[in-house]
Amino acid sequence: MTNTKTPIKTTDPLLTHEVLHMTSFLMRSVDTELLEHPAIQKNEHWSTLAEKAHQALFDLYQSIGAASLPDGEQDR
């Protein structure tokens, strides 16, 4: 993790877009590189952990997306 002294403005649309994109990228990577890997598929414990990682990234993606909607359009 980066140690920054200056707080980052998290509502900046560019920063929000950046983290949304990176979350999507990581979610696809977990899907194609881990969930589809034969070693993961043959090991129930590993498969469960990889599925949890994918679900956590999906939940993060949804949360970021919801937070980036204009005021009044969020369900949360």
Secondary structure, 3 states (H helix, E strand, C coil): CCCCCCCCCCCCHHHHHHHHHHHHHHHHHHHHHHHCCHHHHHCHHHHHHHHHHHHHHHHHHHHHHHHCCCCCCCCC
